[in-house]
């Protein structure tokens, strides 16, 4: 998936443990691990807000788009913006 989660980077910058962040955000360490390791399919804005508040950062400090991080199965997908193909 081309969306990369950089929670590890912010944890290191803030010298904070995963368990501490999970407590501050109000989610389980297991769910934070799923998000942190890029295995989550979605994130609620309330969770993102809580992460930003706990880490004193912006959403863009935690999430970034990296088109090179796409799996090979997406190689055949069209790249670029979606276009309206209706006649």
N, C-alpha and C positions, 0 to 999 in steps of 0.2 A: 504494500500500500504506500503510495507516495506521501502520505501524511506521517511525519516523524514526530514522536513524542520525546521531548528533551527534559523530562522531569529529573532524570539523573544529573544533568548538568546543573540545574538550579539547586538540587539537594547538595551537591558538592560545593557550589558557590556559597550556600547558606550554612554549610557544615551541619546539616540536619539529617537525622536518621529517618528511614522510611516509616518506622513505627510512630515516631513523633509527628511526622506529616500526616499520617493516617488519622491519628488522634485529633489533630487540629482541624482536619477537613471533615471528620465525622464519617469516614468510610473504613471498611476493614482493610488490614494490611494486604490480604489476598486480592481484593478488588483494586487497590492501589497498584499492586504488582502487575495485574493484568493491563492496566492503563499504562504504567511506566514502561512495560516491555513491548508496547505496541500491538498487543493482542486484542484490545478493545475495539468493538465495531462502532461505538458511539460514546459520547461524553455529554452529560447534562450541563447546561450553562451554569446551574447552581453549583455543581461540582467544580467546574472550571473557575468560577468566581471564588469559591472557597480555597482552591489551590493557589490562585493569584494572591488572595488575601494573606494566606499563611506564608507564602514565599516572597511576598512583597514584590511582585513582578507583573508583567503584562501577559495576556494570552499568547502573544507572539514569541514570548520567551520560552513557552512550554511546547508550542506546536509550530511546525514548519512544513512546507511543501517541498518535497524533493522528487522531481519526476524520474530521477535515476534509480530511485528506490522501489520502482514498480516491479511486481513479479513478472516473470517471463510470459505467463498466461495472458497478460494484458498487452503483450507486444502487438497483437493484431488489432487492438482497439484503435479507433481514430484518435489522433492527438489534436490538441488545440481546442478552441472554444466550440461549444455545441452550436449547430446552425439549424435554423428552421427550414426543413425540406418540404414543407407543405406547398402545394401548387396554388 
